[in-house]
């Protein structure tokens, strides 16, 4: 352990021993927070002091509560309680003053009761009494029953049966769910079925869970199939709803050894699925005994052949149990089957033979390759999986197959081949081919394997921010855009950026601006200094864009006509504090109300971090406030920004705005002058304005200004 870790533990231990209840409670809360953080895969650094933490929690519970001290102590015992804590938890449960303490006492009770084969009788009796108390709230009774979920001794099942007889449907469902476990269903199936039939169709999650348990596991691939043979139907029922381990395994053997392919398939499904034998048989070791016979039977199914059980056989062997000798079976299955499901499972089983194999079976590689290029099979999961299996298993040795898929495959197959080529380092080996294919797709990839865009993987990302998917028609601009997306910065990068910025193409300029301001663009490639060479040109372009009307909507599939302004405004927000003159120009010459509003937002941020308002910004805001052609709300907001601006540079603009004819503008400007350092210099002006303002239906600033003036006179 590091010195910091040891010091932290010593400090924590000292807090546990404190005479101050609140200090101890804080330490226990820190333990609980650290325990909650373990869900992110980190260790609880205080766990080594578990004995001391338990002792501190017990001590708190033996004292009168202080704040949430009892709840904190019980929360800790929920994680750490032993049988020795049962009595103190029982005391807390008996005297619980509120729901929080009662809830945590019940959780701690479950931990303490589960810690020993012989539970504390007093604590168990308290919880039982709560469960059966008709006078308690249903939620409290359910919480009490939940406290016994991890407790396994003979009285629990009887208690659950009693609760299932409650007239309260919620309690019935809560109890039925606990009787619907595989072993308890052996005894209580009729009871649980009767209860489930009595509930409404839409009775909630617990009812749905119980009904699913009553259906049992039918199979993986044969859910809509019923066996004709009565003996096999009976065996299937015994598999789904066994009365004993012996009867279940005997039924399994009956189906596995039958000559009915569907029965064999169902048996294989039950062995392979976690919802099958392993879910219903208590002695798991007895299941493992059957593995050699199960695998032999699966291979027999594949070799005979024995459709339609092949899909279950392939799934049973899968990647985990595949052996080199299975290659013959797989090649044969792939050659003869016309089932997409069988193809897919055969391809996936092939992964187990090819991945990390010292000598790879060329016939199997050829069979998977033939599947990829089979014109009679459309692109589907099996072709996608074949591409993945070959690429993952062979690495660069799969290049020829993947390159053929790029040349001959349909676009979806091309996308998957491109993804795996890039993933195996093929971008460096086959960049020209990959770029050519990506360009043929236009502005959108035909598929996104594993959520990845192959176009971005090939050309780099981002494409842009606001112009995503747009392809520049001019070849020179297109080449410049490609260069921007490459991962490095050198003179060719800056030349490409200038080429786009200096063009007359709105989308090209927008793409360049996006690369300049976005942290995923120039900065990611070359750091902050990568922005500097084109800074002046960028600012000039922003000025132009924000004076112009919106761009044509068809240039941006995601942002439409707002794309050019959004791009320029993104740059503006980035540089506003360093370029107040640019911000002032945009405020004064905004091409639309939207641009003006976003510019105001940038001004607000700049003022928030400044010691004094820039004179140019104050003047620009004052001009907007006095411009009768600007919407009144925008004029008032401009005055609000002047009101909130730091320093005294806004005074001239505010005084000027008081001369406007609109009461709303006058009042907003006057309110901006109601600071101690301004008011006396302008009292005569403010009093004169106030006298002419209406009394009713006036802006809120009117009332506030009059109140301040009156208070000053008194």
N, C-alpha and C positions, 0 to 999 in steps of 0.2 A: 504493500500500500504506500502511496506517496505521502510526503510530509503534510501536504494540504489535506489529504484524506484523513490522516490520523488526527490532525488538528480539528477537523470538522467533527469527527466522532467524539473527541474529548469534549468539545463544546456542547455537542448534543447530549452526551451523558451527564454533563453538569446541569443542563436544563432539566433533565428528568429527575434529578435529585433536589431540585429547588423547593423551597418552602412556599413559594408563590404559586398558587393553583393555576393562575393564568399562564405563567411561564411553562409549567408542565403541560398544560393543555396545548399551548402553541407547539411544543416539541412533538406531541402526539399527532397534531394536525400535519406537521412536516413529514412525519413517518407515513401518514396516510396519503399525502400528496405524492411522495416518492413511490409508494406502492401503486398508486394509480398510474404513474408514469411508466411502470413496468410493461404496460400494454404496448409501448412503443419499442420494446426490445431492450430496455436498459435495466440494469440491476438496481435494487433498492439499497442505497449505501448504508442504511441504518439496520439492515436485517441481522447483522452480526450481534446486535444488542437486543435480540428478541426477548431474552429473559428479563433484562432490565426494563424494557418497554412494557411487557406484561405486568411486571410488578408495579410500575408507575400507574398503569391503567387501573389495576385493582385498588391501589391507594386512593385514586380519585373517586372511584365508585363508593368507597367506604366513607367519603366525606360529603357534606351537603353540596349540592350542585352550585357551580359558579359559572354563569353564562351557559355555554354549551359544553361544560366539562364532562358531564356524564355521556352525552352523545359522542364526544371525541374519544372517550375511553372505550366505549362499546364498539365504535367503528374499528379501533385498533384490535380489539378482541375478536371481531368478526374474522380477521386474518390470522390471529395468533393464539386464540383461546385453546386451552387444554382442558381435560376433564377436571383439573383442580380449580378451574375458574367457574365451574357450573353454579356453585352456590351464590357467588357474588353477582353473577349474571341474573340468577333467579331473583335476588333481592332487587336488582334494578328493574326487572320486568314487573315485579309486583308493585313497585312504587313509581312506575313510569309516569311522569307528570304530563307528558304530551306525546303526540304522534311520532315526532322525530326520535325521541328516546326509545319509545316502544318498538319502532321499526328496527333500530340498530340493535336493541336487546334481542329481538327475534333472530336477526342475522347472526349475532354472536352466539346465541343459543344453539343454532344449527351446527356451528363449528365445534362448540364444546361437546355436544351430544355425539357428533360423529368421530370424536377423538378417542373413543373407548368402546370396547365390545359391550360393556355393561353400562348403560347410560345412567346419569344422575336421575333418580326417581322423582325427586322434587321438581326439577326443571322440566322433565318430561310431563309430569302431571299438570304443571302450570300451562304448558303449551296445549296439551290435550283439552284442558278446560276451556281455553280460548277458542280452539277449533270448534267445540261443541256448544258454545254459548250462543243461544239464539238471540240474546239481547245485544250482542256485539255487532258492529258494522260488518257487512259481508267482506269488505276489503281487508279488515283486520283479521277476520277468520281465515281468509285465503293466505294472508301473510304468515299466520301461525302455521298453517299446513305446509307452506313452502319451507319453513324452518326445518322440517323433518325430511326434506328431499334426499339428503345425503346420509340419513340415518337408516341403518339396516338391522332391525331386530323384530322379533315375532309379533309385537303388538301393533306395529305400524299398519300392516295390511288390514287388520280388523278395524282400526280407526278410519282408514280411508273408505272402507265399505260403509261404515256408519255415516260418513259425510256424504257419500253418494246417494243416500236415502233422504237427504235434506230437500225440503220443498223449494229451496232457492236454486234456480237453474245455474247461476254462476258457480255455486259451490258444487253442484252436481258435475258440471263440466271440469272443474278443477280436480275433483276426486277421480272422475272417469279417466282423465288424462294420465293420472298416476296408476290406474288399473290397466291402462292400455299398453303397458310395456310388454315385451314378448313373453317373459316368464309369468307375469301375473295374468295375462290373457288366457293362459292355459287353464286357469281356474275360473276366471270371471268373464269370459267372453259373452255368455248369455246376458249377464247383467249389463255390461257395457253396451251391447247391441240394443238392448231394450231402452236404455237411457238415450242413446243417440237417436233412436227413432222418435223419441218424444220431443226433441228439440226442433225449433223452427229451422227452415233451410238455411237462412242467413243468421246463424246464431253466433258467429264470430270465429276467431282464430282457434280457440281451444276446441270447439266443436269440430272444426275442419280437421284438426290434428287427430282427434279421436276417430273420426270417420276414415281417415287415411290408414290409421293403424288397424282398423277392422277390415279394411280391404286386403291387407297383407301385401307382400311382394309377389306379384305374379311372375314377372320375368323382365329381361331387358328388351328383347326383340320380338316377343310373341304375345304381347298384351291383348291383342284382339283375337287370339286363337284359343279355342277350347278343344281339349283332347276327346276323341271319340271313344276310346277304350275306357270302360268303367274302372278297371283296376288302376290305370294310369291317372284318371281323374281323381280317384281316391288318394293316390300317392301325392298328386299335386296339392290337394287340399292339406295333406299332412305336412307337406313342405311349408306351406303358407301359414298354417295354424297348428303347429305341433303341440301335442300333449306331453311329450317327453323328448329328451335328446335321442334316445334309442329309436323311438318311432320316426322321428324326423330323418335321421341318417339312414334308416332302413328304406324309407320312402325315396330318399335321394338316390340310393343305390339302385332301387327298382327302376327309376326313370333313366338313370345314366346307362344302365345295362340293357335297356330295351332296344328294339329295332325300329321304334317310331322316331323318326328324325326330329320331330318337334319336341317330343318328350326329352330326347337327349339334349336338344338345344336349351330347353328350360332348365334342365339339371345343370348344364354348364354355366348358364346365367346365374343360377343360385350359388354356385361355388365361387364365381368370379366377383359378384357384386357384394359390396359391404352391406347391402340391404337384404341379402339372402341368408345363407346358412349362418354366417358370422353374426348376424343380428338376432337370430332366434335360438341358436344352440348355446347352452350354458358352458359346456366343456369344450373350449376352443381347440384343445390338443387333439380331440377326436376328429376334428375337421381336417387337420393337416395330414392325418394318416391317409386320406383319400387322394392327396395331390398326385402321386405317380399314376394312379389309375385314371384320374381325370385328364391328365396331359396325354396319356396313351390313347384314351378314348377320343380326345380332340384331334389328335393326329390321324387316328383311324378314320374319323369323319372326313378329314381333308383328303385322304388317300383313296377312299373307296370309289367314287365320291358319294356323299350322303347329303345332298341338298334337301331342305334349306337350312340344315343345322350348321352349315359351314360358317355362317356369320358368328354364331355363338362360339364355335371352335376357335376361330381366328381371334376373337376377342378374349377368350380364355388364355390362349398361349401368349398373345400380345408381345410387347417388347420385352417384358420381364422374363418370360420363360422360353423365348425363341432360342433355338440351337442351330448350329451350322447345317445339320442334316435336314432342317425344315425348308431349305432353299428349294429343293425339288418340289415340295408340296406347294409352295407359294407360286413358283413359276407355272405350275400346272393350273392352279386355281385362277391366276390372272389370265391365263390363256383361254379358259373355258367359260368363265362366268359372264353373265350379262347383268349382274346385280351391282348397282352403285355402292350399296352398303357393304357387300362382300369385297368389292375392289378396295374401298377405303380401309377396311380392317386388315386386308392383306397387305396393303401398302404400309400401314402403320406397323404391322408385325415385321415387315422387312427392315424397318429401322433397327430393330433388335439384332438383325443379322449383319447389317452394314456398318453401324456406328462402332468405331473403335476395333473393328475386325482387322486382324493382321493380314489375312488374305480375303479379299472381297470377291464374292461370286459374280462373275461378269454376266452370267445369264440373268441373274436377278436385276442387275443394273439395266440390262437391255430391256427386260420386261417392264420396268418402271418407265424407262425412256419411251418405249412403244406406247404406253398408256398416255403419256403426256402429249404425244403427237397423233393419237388415234382420232381421225376426223369423225368417226361415228359417235364419239363420246364428247359431249359439250363440256365447256369448262365448268368444273364443279369442285366439291371438296376433295374428291379423290385425286384429281389432277394437281390441285393446290398442295395436297399432302405429299404427292410424289415429288414435286419440285423441292419441297422443304426437306424431305428425307434424303434425297440425293445431295442437295447442297450442304446440309448439316453433316452428313456422313462422309462425303468425299472432299469437301472444301474446294480448293482450286482445281482438283481433278474433275469436278463437275462442270468446269467452264464450257467445254464443248457442247454439252447438253443444254446448258442455260443460254449460251449464245445462239444455238439453233432455235430455242424457244423465242428468243428475241426476234429472230429473222422470220420464223415460220408460224409462230403461235398467234392466237387471237390476242387482242389487247389485254384482256385480263391475265392471260398466261404470261404475256410480256411483262406486266407490272410485277408479278410474283418473281419471275426470273430476274428482273432488274433488282428487286429488293434483295434477293439472296446473293446476287453477284456483288453488290455493294457491300453486303454484310461480310462476305468472305474475302474482301480486299480487291475485288475485281474492278473497282473504279479506276485504280491506277493501271491495271492491266488492259482494260478495254474501254477507256474513257470515250473515245470517238464513237464507238458503236452504241454505247449507252446514251450518249447525248443525242445521237441521231434518232434513236427510237423515242426518247423522251420528247424531242421536238415534234415527232409525228403525232403525239397525243394532243397537241394543242395546248389549251390553257388548264386542263384538268386531267389528273391521272385516272385511268380506267378502273383501278382498284387501289385500296390502301392497306396492304398487308400489315397485320399487327398494328394498325392505326398509323402507319408511317406513309408519307407521301413520297413515292419513288422519284417524282420530279425534283422535290427538294433534296432528296438524298444524292441525286446526280449533280444538280447544278449548285447546290448549297442553299442555305436559307439565312435570312428571310428573302422571299421574292420581293416583298415590300410590306407595308402595313395596310395602307388604304387602297392599294391597286392590285391586290392578290388575284392571280389568275389572268391578268391582262398581259397579252403578248404584244410587244412592240413590233410594228410591221416593218419599219425601216431596218435593213440589215445591220447598218453601223450602230444604231441605237440598241438593237437586240444583242449584238456582240458586247457592247459596253455594259449592258445589264448583266449578261453572263459573267463578265469580269468582276462586277461588284459582288456577285454571290459567291465567288471563290473565297477560300478561307484566309488568304494572306493579303497584306498591304505592301505595295511598292509603287514605283512611279506609274506603272500601267494602271493601277487601281485609281489613282488620282486623275489620270488622263480620262479614264472611263467615267468618273464622277463628273468631270468638267464637260465631257461630251454630252451627257444627259442634261446637265443644268443649262447649258448654252443652246440647247435645241429649242425649236418652236413647238415641240410635241408636249401637250399638257401632261399626259400620263408619264412621259419620260422624265419631265421635271419633277413630277410628284414622286416617282419611284426614287429618284436621286435624293430628294429632300427626306423621304422616309429613311433611306439608308444613312443619311447624315445624322438625323436626330435620334433614331431608335438605338437603344443600348445593344440590340442584337445586330446592328449594322457595322458602321465604321469603328465604333469603340471596341466591339468584341474582337475585331480583326487587328486593330493596331493601337488601342488605347485612346485616351482623350486627344492625344496629339494628332491622331488621324483625321480629326475634324478641321484642324487649323488651316491647312493650305487653301481650302475652298470656303472658308468662313464668310468672307466679304461677298463672294458670288452668291452664296446661299441666302444671305440677308437681303441682297438685292432682289433675288427671286421671290422671297417671301413678301416683300413690299408689293411687287407686281401682282402676285397671285391674290393677295387680300384686297386689292383695288378692283379686281376683275369680277365679273359674274361667276356663278358656280360653273363647274366643268360639265360636259355632257354626261348624262347619267350612265350611258352604255359603256363608258370607260372603266367603271368600277362595279363589279358584280355585287359587292357587299355593301358599299357606301353610296352608290349612285352619284347624284349631282353634288353631294357634300364632300366628295373625296379630296378635291384640290384644296378647299378651305381647311378641312380637317388636317391635312398634311402640313400646310403652312402654319396653322395655329399650333400644331405640335412643336414645330421649330420655335415659334414665338414663345411658348411657355418655357421652353428650355433655356432661351437666351434673354428673356425679358429683363431680369435683374441687371444683366451686363449691358444691355442695349436699350436704355430707356427712350432714346430718340426713335428707334424703330417702333417700340410699343406706342409711343405718343402718335406717330404717323398713322398706325393702324387704328387707334381710337378715333382719330380725326377723319380718316378717309375710308372707314369700313364699308365694304360693298354691300353688306346686308345687316339686318338686325341680329342675325345669329353670330356673325363675325364680331360685331360690336359687343355682344354679350360675353363671348369667350375672351375678348380682349379685356373687358372689365374684370373678368375672373383673374386674368394674369396681373392686372394692376393691383388687385386686392392682395395677391400673394407678394408682389414686390413691396407694397407699402407695409405689409406685416413684418417684413424682415429688415426694413430700412430705418435709418435714424432720422432722415429728413426726406420729404417728398421732392422728387425731381421737378424742377420748374417747368420743363417741357411737358411732363405728364399732367401737372396741375393746370397748365394753360389749355392743353388738349381737352381735359375733362370739363373745364369751364366753357370752352367753345361748344362742346356737345350740349351742356346744360342750357346754353342760351340760344341754341339753334331751333327755331320754330318748326323746322322740317323733320326733326327727330321725334319719334314717339315720346309722349310725356313720361311714361314709365322709365324709359332709358335716360331721359334728362334727370329725373329724380334720383335714379341710381348713381349717375355720375356725381351728383352732389353728395350722395351718401358716401361715396369713396373719398371725396374731398374732405368730408366731415371726419372720416376715420384716418386720414392721412397723417403721418408723423410730421412734426415741426410746424412751421408757420408759413410755408410757401403757398398754401392753398387760400390764404385770406383774400388776396386780390380777386381770384376767380369767384369766391363766395360772395364778396361784396358786389361784384358785377352782376351776378345772377339775381341778387335781390331787386334789380331794376327791371327784370322781366315782368310782363303783364300777368302771367299765370300765378294764382295764389299758391298752387302746389309747389312751383319752383321757388317762389319767394320764401315760403315757409321752410322748405328743405334747406335753402341757403342760409336763412336766418338761424336755424337750429345748429348749423355748422359753425356759427360764430358765437355760440353760447358757452364759450370757455372763459375761465377767469381772466386769461391773458388777452382776450379779444373783446369781451363784452363792454367794458367801460369805454373803449375807443369808438364803439359803434352803437352806444346806447340810444342816441338820438335817432339814428336811422331805424333801429329795431323798434323803438316806441312808435315811430311814425308808421311803420309797416303794420304793426299790431293794431293800431287804431283803425286801419282801413280793412282789416280782415273780417270775414263774416263770423258770426257767433255760432251759428248752427251749420251742421254738415261741413265742417272745416277739416282739413287734414290734421292728423294727430300732432304734427309739429307745432301747429298754431297754439293749441292748448299748452304744450310744454314750454314754448317760448314765453307766453303770457305769464305762466306760473313762475318762471325764473325771473322775469322782469319785476313782477310784483314782489317777490321775495327780496330782491335787491333793494327796492324802495323802502321796505319795512326796516 
